[in-house]
Each structure stands twice: as structure tokens, then as C-alpha cells.
Amino acid sequence: MNIYDVSSQAGVSIATVSRVLNGNPNVSEKTRSRVLAVMEELGYTPNVFARGLGLGTIRTVGIMCSDSSDPYLAHAIYYLERELRSNGYDAILCCTGSLLDIKRQYFDLLRSKKVDAIILAGSKFIEMRAKDNSYIIDASQEIPILLINGYLEGDNIYSTLCDDHMATYQATDQLIASGCRDILYLFTSVSYSGANKLEGYRDALTAHGLEIRSEYIHQCKKDILSARDLLLRLHHSGLIFDAVLASDDQLAVGAVKYAHAESRAIPDDLSIIGYNNSSYAICTDPELTSIDSKVEALCTTAVNTLMGVFNGSNVPSRTTIAADLIKRATTKF
């Protein structure tokens, strides 16, 4: 017996059941009485979800990330822990890698610790096949699940997203406006976020009547030298390109190294845009124009959403935050 059963039988949302459990005044007396009657009828005993009653909570939230050495995820972990701590919650961190079985094992480990919620940092936790996400949906019947820059539909699942599609659309649009026509796109993954970035690039080309050419779209390991070497191979194969848009700053740094190796002037001969506005962006010469994906705002918003869930407040299941394009010396804007 779980909170899903109560919400279904009473004909109300999980959030409403939570508000009843927490004694939240923003519930009509009629609804409160109906929910309590269903709980009594079903013999439902509130578990860790009933935080407002202090039943079973350990005031600890599980955080999962695929790779804590990744600068973006490292910053996300820092901001998540900072915000949780400021709200009186501890965190347990699990670094899972990319294999589904390992991710599920760590997920089950956190559940066994009776954490109050689980935060999935990064979009690599959402699989392409729906059945591979069932373990997340099943767990959301018992505890809130929060996604940072990933999206999965379901009750008690809350997503906080950067608008990656619009970010790459606008970056591509500005490259075209500055005179670029042969824009190379480098990306690292086909995750939810990665797919949206690629689609933004493609849509901007289409909007300007430019052809989408497969030879200008390349997946690359998230590594500076791998990106440099890929661009060198493309250059020597005869591919002509006047701009590089990358899904991560590390790939964009690789593009800068390629340009130096081939004596291509930046930005007059080659424009370059990175993604995430990380420390890499100001370590290059020239400094990188980069898309700021607002990792701090994403994490702060996600924790605020979680606190709202704990308090039984009405919170959105999906929050989208706009990115900014930080213009530096690798573009002609």
C-alpha cells in the first residue's frame, strides 16, 4: 500500500495527499476528510513521504551523477549540496558511470538507505527505451524524484531544465548572422539534453534555408585533444568549415587548438562557440564565446522545488530556465 493508491482511490493528486499528511491548510475540509477516509479504508500508514509529521525522515537526499570529474556535474553537485545543507538536509552522493545496470544498483542502494528523495544530476539517467526508465517511475510512488536537465513524465517526478534547444538555435542563428555558412556541430552524447541541443542547431539552419549536412555533424569524446584531432582529420580530408558550435566547452577548446595548429585566424577565419561557460572558456587564447547553461540556477530551483514538495505546496513538475550566450573573442558578434 502506498501513496499512489491513496491518491487514486481518493481521486486527488499525490501532492494533495502530501498536503493532507503535512496538515497544510490549503486543502478544503471536504477533500481532507475524503483523503483521510480513504487512508483509513486502505489501512495506509504514512512512511518517509510524510515528512511534515516527522515519520521516518532521515533528512537526507540521495544525489546521483554519472561522472563527478566532469566540470558541469562537479559544479552541480556543489550547488545541490550547498542548497540542501542550507535547508537542513544532508546528501549521499553516488557516481554511477553510464551503464544502466550500475545506475539501477546505485539507485536501489539509495532507496535502501531510506533517503527522503533522489536527485538525478544530468540528463544521462533518462534512457531512450521507456521500459528502461520504469525503475525511476516505480520509485516515485514512494519518494520524490528530481531531474537536473533531464525530463521524465510521471507523478512525483520533477524536472528542472535548461532550454538547450533555444540556446543552440540562437547561437547558430547569430553565427549565420555574422556571415558563417559552413557551421560544424560537435557533440558528446545523445542524451535528452544532447538531443535538444542538436535539434536547435538543425532548426536554425532550416529557418535560414541552409541545408542540414551529415558531414558537418560529428559525435566526439568529451576530450580536448580528441576534438582537436577530429577537426584536423576533417580539415585534411578537404571539409571546409567557417565555424564550430560545440555541445561542451572542452570540445570548443579542442577547436581553438585545431585553429592554432592550422594557423587559422579566430574569429576572422573560424568562429567558435562552446557550451556551459565553464572555466575552460576563459583559459583559452582567445577566450571562448560560450553558452551559459545556468547550472547554479538549475540546482537552486530544483532544491526549492523539493522543499515545496516536502511542505505539501503546489510546485510545477517541469521548470525551464533560459540560457545566456556569453560573448567573448572567438566570435564576430
C-alpha positions in Angstrom: 0.0 0.0 0.0 1.4 3.4 -1.0 0.6 7.0 -1.5 -0.3 6.3 -5.2 -3.1 4.0 -4.1 -4.4 6.7 -1.7 -4.4 9.4 -4.4 -6.0 7.1 -7.0 -8.8 5.9 -4.6 -9.5 9.4 -3.4 -9.4 11.0 -6.9 -6.8 13.6 -5.9 -3.1 14.2 -6.8 -0.2 12.9 -4.8 0.6 16.5 -3.8 -2.8 16.8 -2.3 -2.3 13.6 -0.3 1.0 15.1 0.9 -0.6 18.3 1.9 -3.2 16.4 4.0 -0.4 14.4 5.6 1.5 17.6 6.4 -1.5 19.4 7.8 -1.3 22.0 5.1 -4.2 24.5 5.4 -4.5 24.8 1.6 -6.8 21.8 1.4 -10.6 22.0 1.7 -12.2 20.3 4.6 -14.2 18.1 2.2 -11.1 16.9 0.4 -9.2 16.4 3.6 -12.0 14.2 5.0 -12.1 12.2 1.8 -8.4 11.5 1.8 -8.3 10.6 5.5 -11.3 8.3 5.0 -9.5 6.5 2.1 -6.4 6.1 4.2 -8.3 4.5 6.9 -10.2 2.3 4.5 -7.0 1.1 2.8 -5.1 0.8 6.1 -2.4 3.2 4.8 0.3 4.1 7.2 2.4 7.1 6.2 6.0 6.3 5.6 9.0 8.5 4.8 6.9 10.6 2.4 5.0 12.0 5.4 7.8 14.4 6.3 5.6 17.0 7.9 4.6 14.5 10.6 8.3 13.6 11.2 7.6 9.9 10.5 10.7 8.1 9.2 12.5 11.0 7.7 16.3 11.0 8.0 16.6 14.5 6.4 18.9 13.1 3.8 18.7 13.3 0.0 20.4 11.0 -2.4 22.3 12.6 -5.4 23.3 10.6 -8.4 25.7 11.7 -11.2 27.4 9.8 -14.0 30.8 11.4 -13.6 31.9 13.7 -10.8 35.1 14.7 -12.7 33.0 16.4 -15.4 33.2 20.2 -14.6 29.5 20.7 -15.2 28.4 17.9 -12.9 31.0 18.8 -10.3 29.5 22.3 -10.1 26.0 20.8 -10.0 26.9 18.6 -7.0 28.4 21.5 -5.2 25.4 23.7 -5.7 22.9 20.9 -4.8 24.8 20.1 -1.6 25.0 23.7 -0.7 21.3 24.3 -1.1 20.3 21.1 0.7 22.5 21.9 3.6 21.0 25.4 3.9 17.6 23.7 4.2 18.8 21.3 6.9 19.3 18.2 4.7 22.4 16.1 4.2 23.3 14.4 1.0 24.6 11.0 -0.1 26.4 11.1 -3.5 26.7 8.2 -5.9 28.8 8.4 -9.1 27.4 5.8 -11.4 29.1 5.8 -14.7 26.9 5.3 -17.8 25.9 1.7 -17.6 22.2 1.2 -16.9 22.7 -1.8 -14.6 25.1 0.1 -12.4 22.8 3.2 -12.3 20.0 1.0 -11.1 22.2 -0.6 -8.5 23.1 2.7 -7.0 19.5 3.9 -7.2 18.4 0.8 -5.3 21.2 1.5 -2.8 19.9 5.0 -2.1 16.4 3.7 -1.7 17.6 1.1 0.8 19.1 4.0 2.9 15.6 5.4 3.2 16.6 8.8 1.8 13.8 11.4 1.6 14.3 12.0 -2.2 16.7 11.2 -5.0 18.1 13.8 -7.4 19.4 12.7 -10.7 22.0 15.3 -11.9 22.5 15.4 -15.6 20.4 14.1 -18.5 22.1 10.7 -18.9 19.8 9.0 -16.5 16.9 9.1 -18.9 17.1 6.2 -21.3 15.8 6.1 -24.9 13.6 3.0 -24.2 10.7 3.7 -21.9 11.0 0.3 -20.1 14.5 1.2 -19.0 13.1 4.2 -17.0 10.5 2.1 -15.2 12.6 1.8 -12.1 12.6 5.5 -11.7 8.8 5.8 -12.2 8.2 2.9 -9.7 10.4 4.6 -7.1 8.4 7.8 -7.5 5.4 6.1 -5.9 7.3 6.3 -2.6 9.7 9.2 -2.8 10.1 12.4 -4.9 12.5 12.1 -7.8 14.1 15.3 -9.2 15.9 15.5 -12.5 18.5 18.2 -13.3 18.4 18.8 -17.1 16.6 15.6 -17.8 12.9 15.0 -18.3 10.6 12.1 -17.5 6.9 12.4 -17.2 5.2 11.0 -14.1 3.6 11.9 -10.8 6.1 12.8 -8.1 8.8 13.4 -10.7 10.1 17.0 -11.0 12.3 18.2 -13.8 14.4 21.4 -13.9 15.8 22.1 -17.3 17.9 24.5 -19.3 16.3 25.4 -22.6 19.1 23.7 -24.6 17.2 23.8 -27.9 16.7 27.5 -27.8 20.3 28.0 -26.7 21.9 26.3 -29.7 19.2 27.7 -32.0 20.1 31.3 -31.0 23.9 30.5 -31.1 23.6 29.1 -34.7 21.4 32.0 -35.7 24.0 34.5 -34.5 26.8 32.6 -36.3 24.8 32.8 -39.5 24.0 36.5 -39.0 27.8 37.1 -38.6 28.4 35.6 -42.0 29.1 31.9 -41.3 27.5 29.4 -43.6 29.5 26.2 -43.1 28.9 25.5 -39.4 30.4 22.3 -37.9 28.5 20.9 -35.0 30.4 18.7 -32.4 28.5 16.9 -29.6 29.3 14.4 -26.9 26.2 12.4 -26.3 22.6 11.6 -27.4 21.1 12.2 -24.0 17.9 14.2 -23.6 19.9 17.4 -23.3 22.2 16.4 -26.2 19.3 15.7 -28.5 17.7 19.1 -27.7 21.0 20.9 -28.5 21.4 19.1 -31.8 17.8 19.8 -32.8 18.3 23.5 -32.0 21.3 23.6 -34.4 19.3 21.9 -37.1 16.2 24.0 -36.7 18.3 27.2 -37.0 19.8 26.0 -40.3 16.4 25.2 -41.6 15.0 28.5 -40.6 17.7 30.3 -42.7 17.2 28.0 -45.7 20.5 26.2 -45.2 21.0 22.5 -45.8 21.5 20.1 -42.9 24.6 18.2 -43.9 25.5 15.0 -42.1 29.2 15.6 -42.8 29.0 18.7 -40.6 27.6 16.9 -37.6 30.1 14.8 -35.5 30.0 13.0 -32.2 33.2 13.2 -30.3 34.6 12.0 -27.0 34.5 14.8 -24.3 38.2 15.4 -24.5 40.1 18.5 -25.8 42.7 16.5 -27.8 40.1 14.2 -29.3 38.2 17.2 -30.6 41.4 18.8 -31.9 42.4 15.6 -33.7 38.9 15.1 -35.2 38.9 18.7 -36.6 42.4 18.1 -38.0 41.2 15.0 -39.8 38.2 16.7 -41.2 40.4 19.6 -42.4 42.9 17.3 -44.1 40.0 15.4 -45.7 39.0 18.6 -47.5 35.9 19.6 -45.5 35.5 23.4 -45.5 34.0 25.0 -42.4 34.0 28.5 -41.1 32.5 27.9 -37.6 32.4 25.3 -34.9 29.5 25.0 -32.4 30.2 22.6 -29.7 27.9 21.0 -27.1 30.6 21.4 -24.4 33.5 23.8 -23.7 36.1 21.0 -23.8 35.2 20.4 -27.5 35.4 24.1 -28.2 38.9 24.3 -26.6 39.9 21.5 -29.0 38.6 23.6 -31.9 40.9 26.5 -30.7 43.8 24.1 -30.6 43.0 23.0 -34.1 42.8 26.5 -35.3 46.3 27.3 -33.9 47.7 24.1 -35.4 46.5 25.1 -38.9 47.2 28.8 -38.4 43.5 29.7 -38.9 42.7 33.2 -37.5 40.0 33.3 -34.8 37.4 34.7 -35.3 38.0 36.1 -38.8 38.6 32.8 -40.4 36.9 30.5 -37.8 34.3 31.3 -35.3 33.9 29.0 -32.2 31.2 28.7 -29.6 31.3 26.3 -26.6 28.7 25.3 -24.1 28.4 25.6 -20.3 30.5 28.7 -19.8 32.9 26.7 -17.7 36.4 27.7 -16.5 37.7 26.3 -19.8 36.1 29.3 -21.6 38.5 31.8 -20.0 41.6 29.6 -20.1 42.0 29.7 -23.9 43.6 32.3 -26.1 41.4 33.8 -27.3 38.8 33.4 -24.7 35.7 31.4 -25.8 32.3 32.6 -26.5 30.1 30.1 -24.6 26.5 29.3 -23.7 25.9 29.7 -20.0 23.5 26.8 -19.1 22.8 28.3 -15.7 23.8 25.3 -13.6 23.6 27.2 -10.3 20.1 28.4 -11.1 19.0 24.9 -12.1 20.2 23.4 -8.9 18.9 26.1 -6.7 15.5 25.8 -8.4 15.5 22.1 -8.1 16.1 22.2 -4.3 13.5 24.9 -3.8 11.0 22.6 -5.7 11.9 19.7 -3.5 11.4 21.8 -0.3 8.0 22.7 -1.7 7.1 19.0 -2.2 8.2 18.3 1.3 6.0 21.1 2.6 3.0 19.9 0.5 3.0 23.0 -1.6 1.8 23.2 -5.2 5.0 23.0 -7.3 5.5 22.6 -11.1 6.5 19.2 -12.4 8.7 21.0 -15.0 10.7 24.2 -14.8 12.6 25.5 -17.8 15.4 28.1 -17.4 16.7 30.2 -20.4 20.5 30.0 -21.2 22.6 33.1 -21.9 25.2 33.4 -24.7 28.4 34.9 -23.2 30.2 36.7 -26.0 34.0 36.7 -26.0 36.8 36.7 -28.6 36.1 33.6 -30.6 33.1 35.1 -32.5 32.5 38.2 -34.6 29.2 39.2 -33.0 
